[in-house]
Amino acid sequence: MNEVLNAAARIELLSPRLANQIAAGEVVERPASVIKELLENSLDSGAKRIDVDVEQGGVKLLRVRDDGSGISADDLPLALARHATSKIRNLEDLEQVMSLGFRGEALASISSVARLTLTSRTRDADQAWQVETEGRDMAPRVQPAAHPVGTSVEVRDLFFNTPARRKFLKTEKTEFDHLQEVIKRLALARFDVAFHLRHNGKTILSLHEAHDDAARARRVAAICGSGFLEQALPIEIERNGLHLWGWVGLPTFNRSQADLQYFFVNGRAVRDKLVAHAVRQAYRDVLFNGRHPTFALFFEVDPAAVDVNVHPTKHEVRFRDGRMVHDFLYGTLHRALGDVRPEDQLAGSVTTAVVRPTGLDAGEFGPQGEMRLAANALLEQPQAQPAFNTSSGASAGGAYQYQYTPRPQSAVPPVAEAQAAYREFFAPLPEANANALPAGQEDIPPLGYALAQLKGIYILSENAQGLVLVDMHAAHERIMYERLKIAMASEGLSGQPLLVPESLAVSQREADCAEEHAAWFQRLGFELQRLGPETLAIRQIPALLKQAEANRLVGDVLSDLMEYGTSDRIQAHLNELLGTMACHGAIRANRRLALPEMNGLLRDMENTERSGQCNHGRPTWTQLGLDDLDKLFLRGR
């Protein structure tokens, strides 16, 4: 049968319509794909305002109107032709593309699977011109029309002539959510452009131009939610021709899915494996298992150093020096997250001094007459003081003092002697008020001063904002973990030679990679030797990793090195061990701490990197401001 087919099959040129429909299979997946291509064209034309009208999730109607430079009447038929574009001319242009579109396929593909009308007017034209196509014959019809300067593209009845593709579309809500996400992405990429979106006649988005920092922050809050901006670190760093700026969410502000992650390369929204890996590495030490970080980051690099012509949908890019980009992103984010201290997290919650009501206005009790407990005066006689344990009071540096004021009475000498001894014993110590809150608010440390311990698990502390609750085990775990990491980094890793070297079967490329990175493996405590073209011998492993499966670890590291040019799996394994050691060494629940010990822990937290999360990514402390407490008790309402 194959022979018959081969004999009958002749090579023929595809018809333009069929070629476009094949391209449409790559480019036009759903209404969101159409809107992406149309909006990119609008942005490339220099538009400052874009209006989008959608009906039935984009299947019935998609209309995009902009105030860009427009298309001349002579170029209109060409605009719908395949591989026709004004954005690139030659190979040099392709190697440093700055426009969002450049393939010249989008409009031709869309017009082959929908009814498309394009109306445009340039600044110097006395009227607008319109071109129409209906997927079937692809023959464009050009005629005069009324339209201001700019372009409108109307796409009706998507996939009307490809019913199989139409069946694959989801519900109206799902398709519209995808479409809205595309617009949000582009609105983040271009703060200088106003975006307006209507669905079935209802306004969904109305984003005005944002030219200053406050307006930009408002747009980010409108797209990512106000919670993101409150819990995000602003970042801006430039090094070696690489520029990164934007916002990264604190580890405590994480998501169950990766839906709040925006990354732009030269204004183009991308989903890149290398970028995702660098971000995942930076957050790994501080993120709870299975959670996803949040970020809106803008990366600018020389256009010649990045290839955007990798995928038809233009979602992926390829960097000329992937290793440098990876290290830059990882290093910047890792450092930014490591430098977060409690005072940075509290900075957003510090408001201007509010005059708070006091006394009767605040609902405090007025003066009361003295109420005698009983007529029997014996009940008011001072009782003999119990001999209680003073160890906690003494060790607390006088934070707790016993105030004994004897009543005047005719005391016999032995009693007077005892009272004098008591007074001397309970006299205020020199550092009595060391832990008291200072009069000036600016002198109070971010986490304040410890008040008490709750159930042997939490430390209650008072700071300038109100009440701080600290999970003492989680906090101590992080402090110990960071100290162990510093100690290991300064002392280096001691290697453990293996009595019987382990052999490892690898591909030739992996063996070459191991040889190339031999010094790097050595620094981490491994010693690898090449025995043959596709065989490695592991002669030494880090002493800490005695229990690890060395074979699997080295294999995973080599695959990382080949894909990303770097790997931190060995370091990750070591950190995991250090984390376990820190967990076992940290203070346990139900251990009673004296006030100085609690305050010591709070000061250590303020000086330790990533102290806001324990090793497993759980938060270590939380703040309850006075406003939060007032809400709980309905004060001032």
Long-range contacts (C-beta under 8 A, 24 or more apart in sequence): 16-82, 16-138, 17-112, 17-135, 17-136, 17-137, 17-138, 19-82, 20-82, 20-108, 20-109, 20-111, 20-112, 20-138, 21-109, 21-112, 21-113, 21-162, 23-82, 23-105, 23-108, 23-109, 23-112, 23-312, 24-109, 24-110, 24-112, 24-113, 25-165, 26-109, 26-312, 26-313, 27-105, 27-106, 27-109, 27-110, 27-312, 27-313, 28-109, 28-110, 28-113, 28-158, 29-313, 30-58, 30-169, 30-170, 30-175, 30-178, 31-57, 31-58, 31-59, 31-62, 31-158, 31-169, 31-175, 31-176, 31-178, 31-179, 32-58, 32-175, 32-178, 32-179, 32-181, 32-182, 33-313, 34-58, 34-62, 34-110, 34-114, 34-155, 34-158, 35-62, 35-64, 35-179, 35-182, 35-183, 36-182, 36-186, 37-101, 37-106, 37-107, 37-110, 38-62, 38-64, 38-106, 38-110, 38-153, 38-155, 39-64, 39-182, 39-183, 39-186, 40-100, 40-101, 40-106, 40-186, 41-100, 41-101, 41-106, 41-107, 41-151, 41-153, 42-66, 42-68, 42-151, 43-100, 43-186, 43-190, 43-193, 44-68, 44-87, 44-99, 44-100, 44-101, 45-69, 45-70, 45-150, 45-151, 47-150, 47-193, 48-192, 48-193, 48-194, 48-209, 49-193, 49-194, 49-196, 50-193, 50-194, 50-195, 50-196, 51-196, 51-198, 52-183, 52-195, 52-196, 52-197, 52-198, 53-198, 54-176, 54-179, 54-197, 54-198, 54-199, 54-200, 55-199, 55-200, 56-172, 56-200, 57-171, 57-172, 57-173, 57-174, 57-175, 57-176, 57-179, 57-199, 58-158, 58-175, 58-176, 58-179, 59-157, 59-158, 59-159, 59-166, 59-169, 59-172, 59-175, 60-156, 60-157, 61-154, 61-155, 61-156, 62-153, 62-154, 62-155, 62-156, 62-158, 63-152, 63-153, 63-154, 63-155, 64-152, 64-153, 65-150, 65-151, 65-152, 66-150, 66-151, 66-152, 67-148, 67-149, 67-150, 68-150, 68-151, 69-122, 69-123, 70-120, 70-121, 70-122, 70-123, 70-125, 70-128, 70-149, 70-150, 70-151, 71-118, 71-120, 71-122, 71-151, 72-122, 72-125, 73-125, 73-129, 73-142, 76-118, 76-120, 76-129, 76-130, 76-131, 76-140, 76-142, 77-131, 77-140, 77-142, 79-107, 79-118, 79-131, 80-107, 80-108, 80-111, 80-116, 80-118, 80-131, 80-133, 80-138, 80-140, 81-108, 82-108, 83-108, 84-108, 94-309, 95-304, 96-302, 96-303, 96-304, 97-303, 97-308, 97-309, 98-266, 98-303, 100-267, 100-268, 100-314, 101-314, 102-308, 102-309, 103-312, 103-314, 105-312, 107-153, 110-155, 111-135, 111-138, 112-138, 113-158, 113-159, 113-160, 113-161, 113-162, 113-165, 114-155, 114-156, 114-157, 114-158, 114-159, 114-160, 115-155, 115-156, 115-157, 115-160, 116-153, 116-154, 116-155, 116-156, 117-152, 117-153, 117-154, 117-156, 118-151, 118-152, 118-153, 118-154, 119-145, 119-147, 119-151, 119-152, 119-153, 119-154, 120-147, 120-150, 120-151, 120-152, 121-147, 121-148, 121-149, 121-150, 121-151, 122-149, 123-149, 135-160, 135-161, 136-161, 180-204, 180-205, 184-223, 185-262, 185-269, 186-269, 187-219, 187-223, 188-219, 188-220, 188-223, 188-262, 188-264, 188-269, 188-296, 189-264, 189-267, 189-268, 189-269, 189-298, 190-267, 191-215, 191-216, 191-219, 220-247, 220-296, 224-260, 224-262, 224-294, 224-296, 225-260, 227-253, 228-253, 228-260, 228-294, 228-296, 230-348, 232-294, 232-295, 232-296, 233-336, 233-337, 233-340, 233-344, 235-297, 235-332, 235-333, 235-336, 237-332, 239-328, 240-324, 240-328, 241-301, 241-302, 241-305, 242-299, 242-300, 242-301, 242-324, 242-325, 242-328, 243-299, 243-300, 243-301, 244-297, 244-298, 244-299, 244-300, 244-328, 244-329, 244-332, 245-297, 245-298, 246-295, 246-296, 246-297, 246-298, 247-295, 247-296, 247-297, 248-293, 248-294, 248-295, 248-297, 248-333, 248-336, 248-337, 249-293, 249-294, 249-295, 250-337, 250-340, 250-345, 250-612, 251-283, 251-286, 251-287, 251-288, 251-293, 251-337, 251-610, 251-612, 251-613, 251-617, 252-612, 252-613, 252-619, 253-294, 254-287, 254-288, 254-291, 254-292, 254-293, 254-294, 254-617, 255-291, 255-292, 255-293, 255-294, 256-290, 256-291, 256-292, 257-292, 258-292, 259-292, 260-292, 260-294, 260-295, 261-292, 261-293, 261-294, 261-295, 262-295, 262-296, 262-297, 263-295, 263-297, 263-299, 264-297, 264-298, 264-299, 265-299, 265-300, 265-301, 265-306, 265-317, 266-299, 266-300, 266-301, 266-303, 266-306, 267-298, 268-308, 268-314, 268-317, 269-315, 270-315, 270-316, 270-317, 271-315, 271-316, 272-316, 272-317, 273-563, 274-319, 274-322, 274-325, 274-326, 274-564, 275-299, 275-329, 277-326, 277-564, 278-325, 278-326, 278-327, 278-329, 278-330, 278-333, 279-329, 279-330, 279-333, 281-330, 281-334, 281-568, 282-329, 282-330, 282-333, 282-334, 282-337, 283-333, 283-337, 284-572, 285-575, 285-610, 285-615, 286-337, 286-610, 286-612, 286-613, 286-617, 287-613, 287-617, 288-613, 288-616, 288-617, 288-618, 289-616, 289-617, 291-617, 299-325, 299-329, 301-325, 322-564, 322-565, 323-564, 323-565, 323-566, 326-564, 326-565, 326-566, 327-566, 337-610, 338-609, 338-610, 339-609, 340-609, 340-610, 340-612, 341-446, 341-606, 341-607, 341-611, 342-446, 342-447, 342-605, 342-606, 342-611, 342-612, 342-621, 343-446, 343-606, 345-612, 345-623, 346-446, 346-463, 346-465, 346-623, 349-465, 349-623, 349-625, 350-464, 350-465, 356-626, 357-636, 362-635, 363-635, 382-406, 382-407, 382-409, 385-422, 390-425, 392-592, 392-594, 395-594, 395-596, 396-435, 396-594, 396-595, 396-596, 397-429, 397-431, 397-432, 397-434, 397-435, 397-595, 397-596, 398-428, 398-429, 398-431, 398-432, 398-433, 398-434, 399-432, 399-434, 399-435, 399-595, 399-596, 400-595, 401-426, 401-428, 401-429, 401-432, 402-426, 435-595, 435-596, 435-599, 437-462, 445-602, 445-603, 445-606, 446-606, 447-602, 447-605, 447-606, 447-621, 448-602, 449-599, 449-602, 450-595, 450-598, 450-599, 450-602, 453-592, 453-593, 453-598, 455-590, 456-589, 456-590, 456-591, 456-592, 457-589, 457-590, 459-593, 459-598, 459-601, 459-602, 461-598, 461-602, 463-623, 465-623, 465-625, 465-626, 466-623, 466-624, 466-625, 466-626, 466-627, 466-628, 466-629, 467-623, 467-624, 467-629, 468-621, 468-622, 468-623, 468-624, 469-621, 469-622, 469-624, 470-601, 470-602, 470-605, 470-620, 470-621, 471-614, 471-618, 471-619, 471-620, 471-621, 472-587, 472-593, 472-598, 472-601, 473-586, 473-587, 473-588, 473-589, 474-614, 474-618, 474-619, 474-620, 475-601, 475-605, 475-611, 475-614, 475-620, 475-621, 476-586, 476-587, 476-601, 477-579, 477-582, 477-583, 477-586, 477-614, 477-615, 478-582, 478-605, 478-608, 478-610, 478-611, 478-613, 478-614, 478-615, 478-620, 479-601, 479-604, 479-605, 479-608, 479-611, 480-581, 480-582, 480-585, 480-586, 481-578, 481-579, 481-582, 481-615, 482-608, 482-609, 482-610, 482-611, 484-578, 484-581, 484-582, 485-575, 485-578, 488-574, 488-578, 493-523, 493-524, 493-525, 493-542, 493-543, 493-544, 493-574, 494-525, 494-542, 494-543, 495-525, 495-526, 495-527, 495-540, 495-541, 495-542, 495-543, 496-525, 496-540, 496-541, 496-542, 496-543, 496-546, 497-527, 497-539, 497-540, 498-538, 498-539, 498-540, 498-541, 501-529, 501-537, 501-538, 501-539, 502-537, 502-538, 502-550, 502-551, 503-531, 503-535, 503-536, 503-537, 503-538, 504-535, 504-536, 504-537, 504-538, 504-551, 504-554, 504-555, 505-534, 505-535, 506-534, 506-535, 506-536, 506-555, 506-558, 507-534, 508-533, 508-534, 509-562, 510-555, 510-558, 510-559, 510-562, 511-535, 511-536, 513-558, 513-561, 513-562, 514-554, 514-558, 517-561, 524-570, 524-571, 525-570, 526-554, 526-570, 528-554, 542-570, 542-574, 544-574, 544-577, 545-570, 545-573, 545-574, 545-577, 548-573, 579-615, 579-616, 582-615, 583-615
